Amino acid sequence: MARVEIYTKFTCGYCARAKSLLSGKGITFEEYDITMGGEKRSEMLARANGRTTVPQIFIDDHHVGGSDDLAALDRRGKLDPLLGL
């Protein structure tokens, strides 16, 4: 199965939606809470080409984007192959 990483903030509805979609597929993921900024926020900015919104989602180090991008991949049938399902 693919390695999934997701950068989130506390009380972020889009983050909850993305995590729910992944969990519903039985996918475990590494979650990095950047609510208070810090090292992980800087890491996210570098990996996501400066995108500042959350969530930012990576599958096997490939930047997927945010919650809407993840949902769009799922609707097009392209998410499951990325996840190794």
Biopython code that builds the backbone (N, CA, C, O; Angstrom):
import numpy as np
from Bio.PDB.StructureBuilder import StructureBuilder

atoms = [
    (1, "MET", "N", (0.833, -1.188, 0.000)),
    (1, "MET", "CA", (0.000, 0.000, 0.000)),
    (1, "MET", "C", (0.881, 1.256, 0.000)),
    (1, "MET", "O", (2.027, 1.223, 0.448)),
    (2, "ALA", "N", (0.341, 2.333, -0.496)),
    (2, "ALA", "CA", (1.073, 3.582, -0.627)),
    (2, "ALA", "C", (1.274, 4.259, 0.725)),
    (2, "ALA", "O", (0.506, 4.050, 1.664)),
    (3, "ARG", "N", (2.316, 5.067, 0.798)),
    (3, "ARG", "CA", (2.557, 5.907, 1.976)),
    (3, "ARG", "C", (1.809, 7.219, 1.762)),
    (3, "ARG", "O", (2.037, 7.920, 0.776)),
    (4, "VAL", "N", (0.916, 7.542, 2.692)),
    (4, "VAL", "CA", (0.100, 8.755, 2.580)),
    (4, "VAL", "C", (0.437, 9.681, 3.735)),
    (4, "VAL", "O", (0.458, 9.271, 4.895)),
    (5, "GLU", "N", (0.699, 10.939, 3.397)),
    (5, "GLU", "CA", (0.987, 11.969, 4.385)),
    (5, "GLU", "C", (0.004, 13.113, 4.174)),
    (5, "GLU", "O", (-0.315, 13.476, 3.042)),
    (6, "ILE", "N", (-0.472, 13.677, 5.291)),
    (6, "ILE", "CA", (-1.434, 14.774, 5.198)),
    (6, "ILE", "C", (-1.109, 15.824, 6.256)),
    (6, "ILE", "O", (-0.998, 15.518, 7.443)),
    (7, "TYR", "N", (-0.960, 17.058, 5.803)),
    (7, "TYR", "CA", (-0.709, 18.195, 6.690)),
    (7, "TYR", "C", (-2.061, 18.825, 7.011)),
    (7, "TYR", "O", (-2.831, 19.146, 6.106)),
    (8, "THR", "N", (-2.348, 19.002, 8.299)),
    (8, "THR", "CA", (-3.661, 19.472, 8.732)),
    (8, "THR", "C", (-3.545, 20.572, 9.777)),
    (8, "THR", "O", (-2.463, 20.860, 10.288)),
    (9, "LYS", "N", (-4.692, 21.181, 10.082)),
    (9, "LYS", "CA", (-4.829, 22.129, 11.199)),
    (9, "LYS", "C", (-6.058, 21.737, 12.006)),
    (9, "LYS", "O", (-7.007, 21.148, 11.489)),
    (10, "PHE", "N", (-6.010, 22.079, 13.279)),
    (10, "PHE", "CA", (-7.105, 21.802, 14.198)),
    (10, "PHE", "C", (-8.389, 22.472, 13.698)),
    (10, "PHE", "O", (-8.349, 23.615, 13.244)),
    (11, "THR", "N", (-9.490, 21.794, 13.775)),
    (11, "THR", "CA", (-10.843, 22.237, 13.373)),
    (11, "THR", "C", (-10.978, 22.575, 11.881)),
    (11, "THR", "O", (-11.835, 23.376, 11.508)),
    (12, "CYS", "N", (-10.159, 21.987, 11.048)),
    (12, "CYS", "CA", (-10.235, 22.213, 9.603)),
    (12, "CYS", "C", (-11.228, 21.221, 9.004)),
    (12, "CYS", "O", (-10.988, 20.014, 9.016)),
    (13, "GLY", "N", (-12.338, 21.728, 8.482)),
    (13, "GLY", "CA", (-13.354, 20.875, 7.881)),
    (13, "GLY", "C", (-12.867, 20.141, 6.641)),
    (13, "GLY", "O", (-13.212, 18.978, 6.430)),
    (14, "TYR", "N", (-12.065, 20.814, 5.818)),
    (14, "TYR", "CA", (-11.525, 20.170, 4.622)),
    (14, "TYR", "C", (-10.576, 19.039, 4.994)),
    (14, "TYR", "O", (-10.520, 18.011, 4.319)),
    (15, "CYS", "N", (-9.827, 19.242, 6.085)),
    (15, "CYS", "CA", (-8.926, 18.190, 6.571)),
    (15, "CYS", "C", (-9.732, 16.974, 7.013)),
    (15, "CYS", "O", (-9.387, 15.837, 6.692)),
    (16, "ALA", "N", (-10.805, 17.226, 7.750)),
    (16, "ALA", "CA", (-11.660, 16.133, 8.226)),
    (16, "ALA", "C", (-12.254, 15.373, 7.044)),
    (16, "ALA", "O", (-12.347, 14.146, 7.078)),
    (17, "ARG", "N", (-12.653, 16.092, 6.005)),
    (17, "ARG", "CA", (-13.236, 15.449, 4.825)),
    (17, "ARG", "C", (-12.207, 14.563, 4.118)),
    (17, "ARG", "O", (-12.524, 13.443, 3.718)),
    (18, "ALA", "N", (-10.986, 15.056, 3.964)),
    (18, "ALA", "CA", (-9.941, 14.270, 3.301)),
    (18, "ALA", "C", (-9.587, 13.032, 4.130)),
    (18, "ALA", "O", (-9.427, 11.939, 3.587)),
    (19, "LYS", "N", (-9.470, 13.211, 5.431)),
    (19, "LYS", "CA", (-9.143, 12.070, 6.301)),
    (19, "LYS", "C", (-10.268, 11.040, 6.283)),
    (19, "LYS", "O", (-10.008, 9.837, 6.324)),
    (20, "SER", "N", (-11.497, 11.495, 6.223)),
    (20, "SER", "CA", (-12.640, 10.587, 6.173)),
    (20, "SER", "C", (-12.639, 9.768, 4.878)),
    (20, "SER", "O", (-12.900, 8.565, 4.898)),
    (21, "LEU", "N", (-12.349, 10.418, 3.772)),
    (21, "LEU", "CA", (-12.293, 9.713, 2.496)),
    (21, "LEU", "C", (-11.219, 8.628, 2.543)),
    (21, "LEU", "O", (-11.462, 7.496, 2.126)),
    (22, "LEU", "N", (-10.038, 8.968, 3.048)),
    (22, "LEU", "CA", (-8.945, 8.005, 3.127)),
    (22, "LEU", "C", (-9.271, 6.873, 4.094)),
    (22, "LEU", "O", (-9.055, 5.702, 3.783)),
    (23, "SER", "N", (-9.787, 7.223, 5.258)),
    (23, "SER", "CA", (-10.141, 6.205, 6.257)),
    (23, "SER", "C", (-11.219, 5.267, 5.738)),
    (23, "SER", "O", (-11.190, 4.068, 6.016)),
    (24, "GLY", "N", (-12.175, 5.812, 4.979)),
    (24, "GLY", "CA", (-13.244, 5.012, 4.401)),
    (24, "GLY", "C", (-12.732, 3.967, 3.421)),
    (24, "GLY", "O", (-13.399, 2.965, 3.166)),
    (25, "LYS", "N", (-11.544, 4.206, 2.875)),
    (25, "LYS", "CA", (-10.928, 3.247, 1.966)),
    (25, "LYS", "C", (-9.973, 2.309, 2.714)),
    (25, "LYS", "O", (-9.309, 1.469, 2.107)),
    (26, "GLY", "N", (-9.916, 2.467, 4.042)),
    (26, "GLY", "CA", (-9.035, 1.624, 4.847)),
    (26, "GLY", "C", (-7.580, 2.047, 4.809)),
    (26, "GLY", "O", (-6.691, 1.256, 5.124)),
    (27, "ILE", "N", (-7.334, 3.282, 4.429)),
    (27, "ILE", "CA", (-5.972, 3.787, 4.296)),
    (27, "ILE", "C", (-5.515, 4.412, 5.613)),
    (27, "ILE", "O", (-6.218, 5.236, 6.199)),
    (28, "THR", "N", (-4.344, 4.015, 6.062)),
    (28, "THR", "CA", (-3.728, 4.691, 7.204)),
    (28, "THR", "C", (-2.810, 5.768, 6.643)),
    (28, "THR", "O", (-2.264, 5.631, 5.548)),
    (29, "PHE", "N", (-2.651, 6.829, 7.401)),
    (29, "PHE", "CA", (-1.856, 7.951, 6.911)),
    (29, "PHE", "C", (-1.103, 8.588, 8.068)),
    (29, "PHE", "O", (-1.484, 8.468, 9.233)),
    (30, "GLU", "N", (-0.024, 9.267, 7.708)),
    (30, "GLU", "CA", (0.733, 10.048, 8.675)),
    (30, "GLU", "C", (0.159, 11.455, 8.641)),
    (30, "GLU", "O", (0.092, 12.085, 7.586)),
    (31, "GLU", "N", (-0.253, 11.940, 9.798)),
    (31, "GLU", "CA", (-0.847, 13.271, 9.881)),
    (31, "GLU", "C", (0.104, 14.206, 10.606)),
    (31, "GLU", "O", (0.623, 13.885, 11.675)),
    (32, "TYR", "N", (0.322, 15.365, 10.008)),
    (32, "TYR", "CA", (1.179, 16.387, 10.600)),
    (32, "TYR", "C", (0.320, 17.609, 10.901)),
    (32, "TYR", "O", (-0.154, 18.282, 9.986)),
    (33, "ASP", "N", (0.124, 17.892, 12.174)),
    (33, "ASP", "CA", (-0.680, 19.036, 12.597)),
    (33, "ASP", "C", (0.195, 20.280, 12.602)),
    (33, "ASP", "O", (1.151, 20.376, 13.373)),
    (34, "ILE", "N", (-0.138, 21.231, 11.736)),
    (34, "ILE", "CA", (0.665, 22.455, 11.631)),
    (34, "ILE", "C", (-0.078, 23.668, 12.182)),
    (34, "ILE", "O", (0.213, 24.803, 11.803)),
    (35, "THR", "N", (-1.039, 23.430, 13.078)),
    (35, "THR", "CA", (-1.826, 24.520, 13.644)),
    (35, "THR", "C", (-0.934, 25.612, 14.227)),
    (35, "THR", "O", (-1.194, 26.800, 14.042)),
    (36, "MET", "N", (0.102, 25.208, 14.921)),
    (36, "MET", "CA", (0.980, 26.168, 15.586)),
    (36, "MET", "C", (2.196, 26.539, 14.734)),
    (36, "MET", "O", (3.133, 27.167, 15.229)),
    (37, "GLY", "N", (2.183, 26.154, 13.466)),
    (37, "GLY", "CA", (3.300, 26.493, 12.584)),
    (37, "GLY", "C", (4.480, 25.573, 12.825)),
    (37, "GLY", "O", (4.310, 24.368, 13.011)),
    (38, "GLY", "N", (5.656, 26.133, 12.821)),
    (38, "GLY", "CA", (6.858, 25.377, 13.133)),
    (38, "GLY", "C", (7.483, 24.662, 11.955)),
    (38, "GLY", "O", (7.211, 24.965, 10.793)),
    (39, "GLU", "N", (8.325, 23.706, 12.289)),
    (39, "GLU", "CA", (9.138, 22.984, 11.324)),
    (39, "GLU", "C", (8.304, 22.253, 10.273)),
    (39, "GLU", "O", (8.631, 22.289, 9.087)),
    (40, "LYS", "N", (7.240, 21.597, 10.696)),
    (40, "LYS", "CA", (6.401, 20.847, 9.745)),
    (40, "LYS", "C", (5.679, 21.778, 8.781)),
    (40, "LYS", "O", (5.457, 21.411, 7.627)),
    (41, "ARG", "N", (5.303, 22.988, 9.232)),
    (41, "ARG", "CA", (4.669, 23.947, 8.317)),
    (41, "ARG", "C", (5.659, 24.358, 7.238)),
    (41, "ARG", "O", (5.310, 24.420, 6.059)),
    (42, "SER", "N", (6.889, 24.637, 7.639)),
    (42, "SER", "CA", (7.930, 25.001, 6.672)),
    (42, "SER", "C", (8.175, 23.867, 5.695)),
    (42, "SER", "O", (8.362, 24.091, 4.499)),
    (43, "GLU", "N", (8.173, 22.652, 6.211)),
    (43, "GLU", "CA", (8.344, 21.471, 5.362)),
    (43, "GLU", "C", (7.214, 21.377, 4.339)),
    (43, "GLU", "O", (7.457, 21.117, 3.160)),
    (44, "MET", "N", (5.971, 21.592, 4.797)),
    (44, "MET", "CA", (4.816, 21.538, 3.904)),
    (44, "MET", "C", (4.935, 22.588, 2.798)),
    (44, "MET", "O", (4.701, 22.287, 1.627)),
    (45, "LEU", "N", (5.296, 23.812, 3.166)),
    (45, "LEU", "CA", (5.421, 24.884, 2.173)),
    (45, "LEU", "C", (6.439, 24.519, 1.096)),
    (45, "LEU", "O", (6.218, 24.779, -0.087)),
    (46, "ALA", "N", (7.535, 23.925, 1.502)),
    (46, "ALA", "CA", (8.567, 23.536, 0.540)),
    (46, "ALA", "C", (8.073, 22.404, -0.354)),
    (46, "ALA", "O", (8.281, 22.439, -1.567)),
    (47, "ARG", "N", (7.430, 21.414, 0.223)),
    (47, "ARG", "CA", (6.971, 20.259, -0.547)),
    (47, "ARG", "C", (5.790, 20.595, -1.449)),
    (47, "ARG", "O", (5.648, 20.014, -2.525)),
    (48, "ALA", "N", (4.937, 21.532, -1.020)),
    (48, "ALA", "CA", (3.714, 21.868, -1.759)),
    (48, "ALA", "C", (3.897, 23.107, -2.634)),
    (48, "ALA", "O", (2.922, 23.763, -3.000)),
    (49, "ASN", "N", (5.135, 23.420, -2.963)),
    (49, "ASN", "CA", (5.438, 24.563, -3.837)),
    (49, "ASN", "C", (4.805, 25.859, -3.358)),
    (49, "ASN", "O", (4.288, 26.637, -4.159)),
    (50, "GLY", "N", (4.847, 26.095, -2.033)),
    (50, "GLY", "CA", (4.367, 27.349, -1.464)),
    (50, "GLY", "C", (2.888, 27.400, -1.158)),
    (50, "GLY", "O", (2.411, 28.420, -0.661)),
    (51, "ARG", "N", (2.144, 26.350, -1.431)),
    (51, "ARG", "CA", (0.703, 26.358, -1.104)),
    (51, "ARG", "C", (0.563, 26.405, 0.406)),
    (51, "ARG", "O", (1.211, 25.644, 1.124)),
    (52, "THR", "N", (-0.289, 27.302, 0.883)),
    (52, "THR", "CA", (-0.402, 27.550, 2.318)),
    (52, "THR", "C", (-1.664, 26.966, 2.941)),
    (52, "THR", "O", (-1.782, 26.919, 4.166)),
    (53, "THR", "N", (-2.598, 26.524, 2.124)),
    (53, "THR", "CA", (-3.857, 26.003, 2.665)),
    (53, "THR", "C", (-3.701, 24.547, 3.094)),
    (53, "THR", "O", (-2.813, 23.833, 2.627)),
    (54, "VAL", "N", (-4.574, 24.134, 3.983)),
    (54, "VAL", "CA", (-4.589, 22.736, 4.411)),
    (54, "VAL", "C", (-5.936, 22.136, 4.079)),
    (54, "VAL", "O", (-6.935, 22.852, 4.012)),
    (55, "PRO", "N", (-5.978, 20.839, 3.871)),
    (55, "PRO", "CA", (-4.850, 19.923, 3.940)),
    (55, "PRO", "C", (-3.989, 19.988, 2.683)),
    (55, "PRO", "O", (-4.428, 20.444, 1.627)),
    (56, "GLN", "N", (-2.762, 19.523, 2.827)),
    (56, "GLN", "CA", (-1.902, 19.231, 1.686)),
    (56, "GLN", "C", (-1.590, 17.754, 1.804)),
    (56, "GLN", "O", (-1.135, 17.286, 2.847)),
    (57, "ILE", "N", (-1.837, 17.026, 0.736)),
    (57, "ILE", "CA", (-1.792, 15.569, 0.763)),
    (57, "ILE", "C", (-0.724, 15.062, -0.209)),
    (57, "ILE", "O", (-0.594, 15.540, -1.336)),
    (58, "PHE", "N", (0.034, 14.074, 0.276)),
    (58, "PHE", "CA", (1.090, 13.453, -0.517)),
    (58, "PHE", "C", (0.891, 11.942, -0.498)),
    (58, "PHE", "O", (0.662, 11.350, 0.556)),
    (59, "ILE", "N", (0.980, 11.331, -1.663)),
    (59, "ILE", "CA", (0.901, 9.879, -1.791)),
    (59, "ILE", "C", (2.209, 9.422, -2.420)),
    (59, "ILE", "O", (2.519, 9.767, -3.561)),
    (60, "ASP", "N", (2.975, 8.637, -1.658)),
    (60, "ASP", "CA", (4.306, 8.199, -2.094)),
    (60, "ASP", "C", (5.133, 9.381, -2.596)),
    (60, "ASP", "O", (5.732, 9.323, -3.670)),
    (61, "ASP", "N", (5.157, 10.445, -1.810)),
    (61, "ASP", "CA", (5.916, 11.672, -2.093)),
    (61, "ASP", "C", (5.410, 12.452, -3.301)),
    (61, "ASP", "O", (6.026, 13.444, -3.692)),
    (62, "HIS", "N", (4.305, 12.025, -3.897)),
    (62, "HIS", "CA", (3.675, 12.770, -4.998)),
    (62, "HIS", "C", (2.654, 13.737, -4.390)),
    (62, "HIS", "O", (1.773, 13.319, -3.639)),
    (63, "HIS", "N", (2.770, 15.019, -4.712)),
    (63, "HIS", "CA", (1.857, 16.019, -4.175)),
    (63, "HIS", "C", (0.512, 15.926, -4.897)),
    (63, "HIS", "O", (0.409, 16.208, -6.090)),
    (64, "VAL", "N", (-0.514, 15.523, -4.143)),
    (64, "VAL", "CA", (-1.862, 15.386, -4.691)),
    (64, "VAL", "C", (-2.575, 16.735, -4.667)),
    (64, "VAL", "O", (-3.330, 17.057, -5.584)),
    (65, "GLY", "N", (-2.336, 17.519, -3.623)),
    (65, "GLY", "CA", (-3.009, 18.801, -3.443)),
    (65, "GLY", "C", (-3.856, 18.765, -2.196)),
    (65, "GLY", "O", (-3.476, 18.164, -1.191)),
    (66, "GLY", "N", (-5.023, 19.418, -2.260)),
    (66, "GLY", "CA", (-5.906, 19.520, -1.108)),
    (66, "GLY", "C", (-7.066, 18.542, -1.156)),
    (66, "GLY", "O", (-7.075, 17.593, -1.940)),
    (67, "SER", "N", (-8.032, 18.794, -0.308)),
    (67, "SER", "CA", (-9.196, 17.920, -0.170)),
    (67, "SER", "C", (-9.991, 17.825, -1.470)),
    (67, "SER", "O", (-10.391, 16.732, -1.870)),
    (68, "ASP", "N", (-10.221, 18.951, -2.127)),
    (68, "ASP", "CA", (-10.973, 18.934, -3.392)),
    (68, "ASP", "C", (-10.228, 18.140, -4.459)),
    (68, "ASP", "O", (-10.844, 17.421, -5.245)),
    (69, "ASP", "N", (-8.899, 18.271, -4.487)),
    (69, "ASP", "CA", (-8.090, 17.529, -5.455)),
    (69, "ASP", "C", (-8.175, 16.025, -5.196)),
    (69, "ASP", "O", (-8.273, 15.229, -6.131)),
    (70, "LEU", "N", (-8.136, 15.648, -3.921)),
    (70, "LEU", "CA", (-8.246, 14.241, -3.546)),
    (70, "LEU", "C", (-9.602, 13.677, -3.968)),
    (70, "LEU", "O", (-9.679, 12.587, -4.536)),
    (71, "ALA", "N", (-10.662, 14.421, -3.687)),
    (71, "ALA", "CA", (-12.015, 13.985, -4.047)),
    (71, "ALA", "C", (-12.175, 13.881, -5.564)),
    (71, "ALA", "O", (-12.838, 12.968, -6.056)),
    (72, "ALA", "N", (-11.573, 14.811, -6.304)),
    (72, "ALA", "CA", (-11.661, 14.775, -7.765)),
    (72, "ALA", "C", (-10.955, 13.534, -8.315)),
    (72, "ALA", "O", (-11.454, 12.894, -9.241)),
    (73, "LEU", "N", (-9.804, 13.196, -7.752)),
    (73, "LEU", "CA", (-9.112, 11.977, -8.172)),
    (73, "LEU", "C", (-9.989, 10.758, -7.934)),
    (73, "LEU", "O", (-10.058, 9.857, -8.770)),
    (74, "ASP", "N", (-10.661, 10.738, -6.782)),
    (74, "ASP", "CA", (-11.532, 9.614, -6.450)),
    (74, "ASP", "C", (-12.698, 9.515, -7.438)),
    (74, "ASP", "O", (-13.023, 8.424, -7.906)),
    (75, "ARG", "N", (-13.321, 10.641, -7.755)),
    (75, "ARG", "CA", (-14.448, 10.651, -8.698)),
    (75, "ARG", "C", (-14.038, 10.149, -10.081)),
    (75, "ARG", "O", (-14.820, 9.491, -10.767)),
    (76, "ARG", "N", (-12.806, 10.464, -10.485)),
    (76, "ARG", "CA", (-12.312, 10.049, -11.805)),
    (76, "ARG", "C", (-11.772, 8.620, -11.809)),
    (76, "ARG", "O", (-11.350, 8.112, -12.848)),
    (77, "GLY", "N", (-11.788, 7.973, -10.634)),
    (77, "GLY", "CA", (-11.292, 6.600, -10.548)),
    (77, "GLY", "C", (-9.776, 6.490, -10.538)),
    (77, "GLY", "O", (-9.234, 5.413, -10.785)),
    (78, "LYS", "N", (-9.086, 7.589, -10.255)),
    (78, "LYS", "CA", (-7.621, 7.588, -10.294)),
    (78, "LYS", "C", (-6.994, 7.505, -8.908)),
    (78, "LYS", "O", (-5.779, 7.342, -8.794)),
    (79, "LEU", "N", (-7.796, 7.615, -7.856)),
    (79, "LEU", "CA", (-7.237, 7.586, -6.506)),
    (79, "LEU", "C", (-6.840, 6.171, -6.084)),
    (79, "LEU", "O", (-5.741, 5.966, -5.569)),
    (80, "ASP", "N", (-7.710, 5.209, -6.295)),
    (80, "ASP", "CA", (-7.422, 3.836, -5.863)),
    (80, "ASP", "C", (-6.102, 3.305, -6.425)),
    (80, "ASP", "O", (-5.328, 2.717, -5.670)),
    (81, "PRO", "N", (-5.811, 3.488, -7.721)),
    (81, "PRO", "CA", (-4.520, 3.018, -8.227)),
    (81, "PRO", "C", (-3.330, 3.707, -7.544)),
    (81, "PRO", "O", (-2.309, 3.071, -7.286)),
    (82, "LEU", "N", (-3.464, 4.999, -7.254)),
    (82, "LEU", "CA", (-2.392, 5.706, -6.544)),
    (82, "LEU", "C", (-2.162, 5.124, -5.156)),
    (82, "LEU", "O", (-1.032, 5.049, -4.672)),
    (83, "LEU", "N", (-3.259, 4.715, -4.527)),
    (83, "LEU", "CA", (-3.184, 4.171, -3.170)),
    (83, "LEU", "C", (-2.774, 2.707, -3.157)),
    (83, "LEU", "O", (-2.508, 2.146, -2.094)),
    (84, "GLY", "N", (-2.720, 2.096, -4.307)),
    (84, "GLY", "CA", (-2.368, 0.688, -4.392)),
    (84, "GLY", "C", (-3.518, -0.238, -4.024)),
    (84, "GLY", "O", (-3.303, -1.346, -3.532)),
    (85, "LEU", "N", (-4.742, 0.227, -4.266)),
    (85, "LEU", "CA", (-5.925, -0.579, -3.964)),
    (85, "LEU", "C", (-6.405, -1.346, -5.183)),
    (85, "LEU", "O", (-7.393, -2.076, -5.104)),
]
sb = StructureBuilder()
sb.init_structure("model")
sb.init_model(0)
sb.init_chain("A")
sb.init_seg("    ")
for serial, (resi, resn, name, xyz) in enumerate(atoms, 1):
    if name == "N":
        sb.init_residue(resn, " ", resi, " ")
    sb.init_atom(name, np.array(xyz, "f"), 0.0, 1.0, " ", f" {name:<3s}", serial, name[0])
structure = sb.get_structure()
